[in-house]
Amino acid sequence: MTIDMTHPSGPTRRIAVLGASYAGHRAIQVLVASLPDDWQVVVLERNTHANHLYAFPRMSVVRGHEQKVFIPYTNMFKPAGAHHVQHVLLHANILQLDQDRRRVSYELIDDKGAGVQWLQWDYLVYALGSHLPDPINVWSSSEHVSRHDGSKKMGIRWLKDAQDRIQQAKSIVIVGGGALGVQLATDIAVTYGSSKKVTLTHSRSQLLPRFDPWMHEKAAARLIELGVELVLGSRVDLKSVSGDKSSFRLMDGRQLQGDLTLFCLGQTPNTRFLDASSLTESGMARVDRTLRLSNNDRIFVIGDAADAFGAINAGHTAWDQAEVAANNILALINYPQAELQVYNPTPPAIKVSLGIDRAIRQTQKGELIEVDSGSIDLNSTSMWTRRGLGTDDLWL
């Protein structure tokens, strides 16, 4: 089945957006605000709610706030004009991207009986991000969630299972000294104190290696203060990992073991629907400075999937890329020979929590700051209000 592009009352042109997380959502906002009335946006997204991933490490440790990090897509298409064609959000799994015929196939998650369907498009925004490490990947299996359907209910259940695993373990080994590993280690240490032995191992001698050494120094000092054992400077020998992942050896021979091991290793780009010829050796999508795919000028790639000239994987860089890509599509719609915007990444910036009440921050200007980490829920409800949503009922 193909969504009909020729129906008299329907749109004549269409933009498909694959993925509605940080990058996709911002692209959608920019597009619907300025598209001509006869253009339609169709979004394919496997989650029923936006997942506020930056708060997932905290919510996998601390109980009682899980509902706040799954945010309804209610206002996704505002502010579209009153006379504009209806935009569409499809809760679906993507199956295949046919670049030559400008179509994408999908299967509705809530209506498998509908079978495989095809969607034609004139432009496509590829915003499928990256495959997340298991400790924050709700699509990985858990005791109660073996087949995730992308719903808020299942996502909350997954986070609660993660909380249970951490609570039950007396010793925890965290592999990876990026922001995820540091945040998990400090949150666990603050929440449970000396009742748990927490070890953080990292292949390099510096934590948070993409940032100023000051960030490492502050993070390492806080971890040591909290009683976390730091094991730095040697990679995991993957061949030595036991079947239950409870023990393994480092390349320098040191042996680590725990009741629970959390692998917080790097993300891998979700580019499996793109032609191999358009990918780098690391699997990222090759794009030009306008964020068009190297081998298809009708496809724009944004967010973690794009090899965006050294940009870090972060919400603020995804936002910037989304604006460039969406504005370029709008320009091309109005004038095919338009001069397009170019994307230039900003300097690395990040805020890393070091337990419930502390954080460190590196700004785009290079400022290095110790700050209050905010509320225990990391101000997750602000993600609701930014989208024009109320916070009276966070279970929606």
C-alpha positions as CSV (number, residue, x, y, z in Angstrom):
1,M,0.0,0.0,0.0
2,T,1.2,3.5,-0.8
3,I,-0.1,6.7,0.8
4,D,-1.9,8.4,-2.2
5,M,-0.1,11.5,-3.5
6,T,-2.6,12.2,-6.2
7,H,-5.9,12.4,-4.3
8,P,-7.6,15.8,-5.3
9,S,-8.0,16.9,-1.6
10,G,-4.5,15.7,-0.6
11,P,-1.1,17.3,-0.9
12,T,0.9,17.3,-4.1
13,R,4.3,17.3,-2.5
14,R,5.8,15.6,0.6
15,I,8.7,15.6,3.0
16,A,9.4,12.5,4.9
17,V,11.1,12.8,8.3
18,L,12.7,9.6,9.6
19,G,12.9,9.9,13.4
20,A,11.5,12.5,15.7
21,S,14.0,12.8,18.5
22,Y,16.1,15.9,19.2
23,A,17.2,16.5,15.5
24,G,14.0,15.3,13.8
25,H,11.7,17.2,16.1
26,R,13.4,20.5,15.5
27,A,13.5,20.0,11.7
28,I,9.7,19.3,11.8
29,Q,9.1,22.5,13.7
30,V,11.0,24.6,11.2
31,L,9.4,23.0,8.2
32,V,5.7,23.2,9.3
33,A,6.1,26.8,10.3
34,S,7.0,27.9,6.7
35,L,6.0,25.2,4.2
36,P,3.7,26.2,1.3
37,D,0.1,25.0,2.0
38,D,0.3,22.1,-0.5
39,W,3.3,20.5,1.1
40,Q,3.0,17.8,3.7
41,V,5.3,16.5,6.4
42,V,5.0,12.7,7.2
43,V,7.0,11.5,10.2
44,L,8.0,7.9,10.8
45,E,8.9,7.3,14.4
46,R,9.0,4.0,16.4
47,N,8.3,5.7,19.8
48,T,4.9,7.0,20.8
49,H,6.6,9.6,23.0
50,A,9.8,11.7,22.7
51,N,12.5,10.1,24.9
52,H,14.5,12.6,26.9
53,L,17.6,10.6,26.7
54,Y,19.9,12.9,28.6
55,A,17.9,12.2,31.8
56,F,17.9,8.4,31.3
57,P,21.0,7.7,33.3
58,R,19.5,9.4,36.4
59,M,16.1,7.7,35.9
60,S,17.7,4.3,35.6
61,V,19.0,4.8,39.2
62,V,16.6,7.1,41.0
63,R,13.0,6.0,41.4
64,G,9.7,8.0,41.0
65,H,10.4,10.2,38.0
66,E,10.3,7.8,35.1
67,Q,7.1,9.3,33.6
68,K,8.7,12.7,33.1
69,V,11.2,11.6,30.4
70,F,8.6,10.3,28.0
71,I,7.0,13.4,26.4
72,P,3.9,13.3,24.2
73,Y,4.2,14.3,20.6
74,T,1.0,16.3,20.9
75,N,2.3,19.6,19.6
76,M,4.7,18.3,17.0
77,F,3.1,20.0,14.1
78,K,2.3,23.4,15.6
79,P,2.2,26.1,14.3
80,A,0.9,24.9,11.0
81,G,-1.5,27.3,9.2
82,A,-5.2,26.8,9.4
83,H,-5.5,26.1,5.7
84,H,-2.5,23.8,5.5
85,V,-2.7,20.2,4.6
86,Q,-2.7,17.7,7.5
87,H,0.7,16.5,8.6
88,V,1.0,12.9,9.7
89,L,2.9,11.1,12.5
90,L,3.1,7.3,11.9
91,H,4.1,5.1,14.8
92,A,6.0,2.6,12.6
93,N,9.1,0.6,12.0
94,I,11.1,1.6,8.9
95,L,11.9,-1.4,6.7
96,Q,13.6,0.0,3.6
97,L,14.7,3.3,2.0
98,D,14.5,3.3,-1.8
99,Q,16.6,6.3,-2.7
100,D,16.3,6.0,-6.5
101,R,12.4,5.8,-6.5
102,R,12.1,8.3,-3.5
103,R,10.0,6.0,-1.3
104,V,10.3,4.4,2.1
105,S,8.6,1.2,3.3
106,Y,7.3,0.8,6.8
107,E,5.1,-1.3,9.0
108,L,2.7,0.2,11.6
109,I,3.6,-1.0,15.1
110,D,0.0,-0.9,16.3
111,D,-1.5,-2.5,13.2
112,K,0.8,-5.2,11.9
113,G,-2.2,-6.6,9.9
114,A,-1.9,-3.6,7.6
115,G,1.2,-5.1,6.1
116,V,4.1,-3.4,4.5
117,Q,3.3,0.1,3.2
118,W,5.2,2.6,1.0
119,L,5.5,6.3,1.4
120,Q,6.6,8.5,-1.5
121,W,8.6,11.6,-0.8
122,D,10.1,14.6,-2.6
123,Y,12.6,15.4,0.2
124,L,13.7,13.3,3.1
125,V,15.2,14.2,6.5
126,Y,17.2,11.3,7.9
127,A,17.3,11.8,11.7
128,L,17.5,8.2,13.0
129,G,20.4,9.1,15.4
130,S,22.5,6.3,16.8
131,H,22.2,2.9,18.5
132,L,22.5,3.7,22.2
133,P,24.5,1.8,24.8
134,D,22.4,-0.9,26.6
135,P,22.2,1.0,30.0
136,I,20.0,3.7,28.3
137,N,18.6,1.7,25.3
138,V,14.9,1.0,26.1
139,W,14.8,-1.1,22.9
140,S,17.1,-3.6,24.5
141,S,15.4,-6.5,26.3
142,S,14.8,-6.6,30.1
143,E,13.1,-9.0,32.4
144,H,9.6,-7.6,31.7
145,V,10.2,-6.0,28.3
146,S,11.4,-8.6,25.7
147,R,9.5,-7.0,22.8
148,H,9.3,-3.3,23.2
149,D,6.6,-1.5,21.2
150,G,7.8,2.0,21.7
151,S,5.1,3.0,24.2
152,K,5.5,5.1,27.3
153,K,4.2,2.2,29.4
154,M,7.0,-0.1,28.2
155,G,9.6,2.5,28.5
156,I,8.7,3.2,32.1
157,R,8.8,-0.6,32.8
158,W,12.2,-0.8,31.2
159,L,13.6,2.0,33.4
160,K,12.1,0.3,36.5
161,D,13.8,-2.9,35.6
162,A,17.1,-1.0,35.3
163,Q,16.5,0.4,38.8
164,D,15.9,-3.0,40.1
165,R,19.1,-4.5,38.7
166,I,21.2,-1.7,40.2
167,Q,19.5,-1.9,43.5
168,Q,20.0,-5.7,43.7
169,A,23.7,-5.7,42.8
170,K,26.2,-5.4,45.6
171,S,29.1,-4.7,43.2
172,I,28.8,-2.8,39.9
173,V,31.4,-2.3,37.2
174,I,30.8,0.5,34.7
175,V,32.8,0.3,31.4
176,G,33.3,3.6,29.7
177,G,34.4,7.0,31.0
178,G,32.3,9.3,28.9
179,A,29.4,11.3,30.2
180,L,27.1,8.3,30.5
181,G,29.6,6.2,32.6
182,V,30.5,9.2,34.8
183,Q,26.9,10.1,35.5
184,L,25.8,6.6,36.2
185,A,28.7,6.0,38.6
186,T,28.2,9.1,40.6
187,D,24.4,8.7,40.8
188,I,24.7,5.2,42.0
189,A,27.4,6.1,44.5
190,V,25.4,9.1,45.9
191,T,22.1,7.1,46.0
192,Y,23.4,3.9,47.6
193,G,26.6,5.1,49.4
194,S,29.0,2.5,50.7
195,S,26.5,-0.3,50.4
196,K,27.7,-0.9,46.9
197,K,31.1,-1.3,45.4
198,V,31.3,0.8,42.2
199,T,34.1,0.5,39.8
200,L,34.5,2.7,36.7
201,T,37.0,1.6,34.0
202,H,38.0,3.5,30.9
203,S,40.4,2.7,28.1
204,R,42.1,6.1,28.2
205,S,43.8,7.8,31.1
206,Q,41.5,10.8,30.8
207,L,37.7,10.7,31.5
208,L,35.5,12.8,29.2
209,P,38.3,12.8,26.6
210,R,36.7,15.1,24.1
211,F,36.7,17.9,26.6
212,D,39.2,20.1,28.5
213,P,41.4,18.2,31.0
214,W,39.8,20.2,33.8
215,M,36.6,18.2,33.2
216,H,38.5,15.0,33.8
217,E,40.2,16.4,36.9
218,K,36.9,17.4,38.5
219,A,35.1,14.2,37.5
220,A,37.9,12.0,38.8
221,A,38.1,13.9,42.1
222,R,34.4,13.6,42.6
223,L,34.3,9.9,41.8
224,I,37.2,9.2,44.3
225,E,35.4,11.3,46.9
226,L,32.3,9.1,46.5
227,G,34.4,5.9,46.9
228,V,34.2,4.8,43.2
229,E,37.3,2.8,42.2
230,L,38.8,4.2,39.0
231,V,40.6,1.8,36.6
232,L,42.0,3.8,33.7
233,G,44.3,3.4,30.8
234,S,43.5,-0.1,29.4
235,R,40.8,-1.5,27.1
236,V,38.5,-4.4,27.8
237,D,39.7,-7.7,26.2
238,L,36.4,-8.5,24.6
239,K,37.4,-12.2,24.2
240,S,37.6,-12.5,28.0
241,V,34.1,-11.3,28.8
242,S,32.1,-14.0,30.5
243,G,28.8,-15.2,29.2
244,D,26.8,-13.3,31.9
245,K,29.2,-10.3,31.4
246,S,30.0,-10.4,35.2
247,S,33.7,-10.7,34.7
248,F,36.4,-9.7,32.1
249,R,40.0,-8.9,31.7
250,L,41.7,-5.7,30.6
251,M,44.3,-5.7,27.9
252,D,47.0,-5.1,30.6
253,G,45.9,-8.2,32.4
254,R,43.9,-6.6,35.3
255,Q,40.8,-8.6,36.1
256,L,37.4,-7.0,36.9
257,Q,34.3,-8.6,38.3
258,G,30.9,-7.5,39.6
259,D,27.4,-8.6,40.1
260,L,26.4,-6.2,37.4
261,T,28.4,-4.8,34.5
262,L,27.1,-1.7,32.6
263,F,28.8,-1.2,29.2
264,C,28.6,2.5,28.5
265,L,30.6,2.4,25.3
266,G,30.2,4.7,22.4
267,Q,27.2,5.0,20.2
268,T,27.1,3.6,16.7
269,P,25.3,5.5,14.0
270,N,21.9,4.2,12.8
271,T,22.6,4.4,9.1
272,R,21.6,0.9,8.0
273,F,19.0,2.3,5.6
274,L,21.5,4.3,3.6
275,D,23.6,3.0,0.7
276,A,27.0,1.7,1.8
277,S,28.6,4.0,-0.7
278,S,27.5,7.1,1.2
279,L,29.0,5.9,4.6
280,T,32.3,6.5,6.2
281,E,34.4,3.7,7.6
282,S,32.8,4.3,11.0
283,G,29.3,4.0,9.4
284,M,28.4,7.6,9.6
285,A,26.7,9.3,6.6
286,R,28.8,11.5,4.4
287,V,27.2,14.9,4.0
288,D,28.3,18.1,2.4
289,R,28.2,21.4,4.3
290,T,24.5,21.9,3.4
291,L,23.9,18.5,5.2
292,R,22.8,16.8,2.0
293,L,23.8,13.2,1.6
294,S,26.9,12.7,-0.6
295,N,25.1,10.6,-3.2
296,N,21.6,12.1,-3.1
297,D,20.7,15.8,-3.1
298,R,17.1,15.1,-2.0
299,I,18.2,13.5,1.4
300,F,19.4,15.5,4.3
301,V,21.1,13.7,7.2
302,I,21.2,15.3,10.7
303,G,22.1,14.4,14.3
304,D,24.2,11.5,15.4
305,A,23.9,9.7,12.0
306,A,25.8,12.4,10.2
307,D,29.5,12.8,9.8
308,A,29.1,16.5,10.5
309,F,32.6,17.9,10.3
310,G,33.7,17.0,13.9
311,A,30.5,18.0,15.7
312,I,29.9,16.1,18.9
313,N,26.8,14.0,19.4
314,A,24.6,16.2,21.4
315,G,21.2,17.8,21.5
316,H,22.4,21.3,20.8
317,T,24.4,20.2,17.7
318,A,21.4,18.2,16.5
319,W,19.2,21.3,16.9
320,D,21.6,23.4,14.8
321,Q,21.9,20.8,12.1
322,A,18.1,20.5,12.0
323,E,17.7,24.2,11.4
324,V,20.2,24.2,8.6
325,A,18.7,21.2,6.8
326,A,15.1,22.4,7.2
327,N,15.9,25.9,6.0
328,N,17.7,24.5,3.0
329,I,14.7,22.3,2.1
330,L,12.4,25.3,2.4
331,A,14.8,27.3,0.2
332,L,14.9,24.6,-2.5
333,I,11.1,24.4,-2.5
334,N,10.9,28.1,-3.2
335,Y,13.8,28.2,-5.7
336,P,15.6,25.1,-6.9
337,Q,18.8,27.1,-7.6
338,A,18.8,28.8,-4.2
339,E,22.0,29.5,-2.3
340,L,21.9,27.1,0.7
341,Q,23.0,27.6,4.3
342,V,26.2,25.8,5.3
343,Y,26.7,24.0,8.7
344,N,29.7,24.9,10.8
345,P,29.9,23.0,14.1
346,T,30.3,24.9,17.3
347,P,33.1,24.1,19.8
348,P,32.4,21.1,22.1
349,A,30.1,21.9,25.1
350,I,28.6,19.7,27.7
351,K,27.1,19.6,31.2
352,V,27.8,16.5,33.2
353,S,26.1,15.7,36.5
354,L,28.4,14.4,39.3
355,G,25.7,13.0,41.6
356,I,22.3,14.4,42.5
357,D,23.3,17.9,43.5
358,R,26.5,18.7,41.5
359,A,27.6,19.1,37.9
360,I,30.4,20.5,35.8
361,R,30.1,22.3,32.6
362,Q,32.2,23.3,29.6
363,T,30.6,26.0,27.5
364,Q,31.1,26.7,23.8
365,K,33.2,29.7,24.8
366,G,35.5,27.4,26.7
367,E,34.3,28.4,30.1
368,L,34.8,25.7,32.8
369,I,32.2,25.9,35.6
370,E,31.1,23.9,38.6
371,V,27.3,24.3,38.9
372,D,24.3,23.0,40.8
373,S,22.9,20.1,38.8
374,G,19.3,21.3,39.4
375,S,16.5,19.2,40.7
376,I,16.6,15.4,41.2
377,D,14.7,14.9,37.9
378,L,17.2,17.1,36.0
379,N,14.4,19.6,35.3
380,S,12.9,17.1,32.9
381,T,9.5,18.8,33.1
382,S,11.0,21.8,31.2
383,M,11.1,19.6,28.2
384,W,7.3,19.5,28.4
385,T,6.8,23.2,28.8
386,R,9.2,24.0,25.9
387,R,6.8,22.0,23.7
388,G,3.8,23.9,24.9
389,L,2.6,21.1,27.2
390,G,1.2,21.3,30.7
391,T,2.7,19.3,33.5
392,D,-0.4,18.6,35.6
393,D,-0.5,15.0,34.2
394,L,2.9,13.6,33.5
395,W,1.5,10.2,32.7
396,L,0.0,11.2,29.4
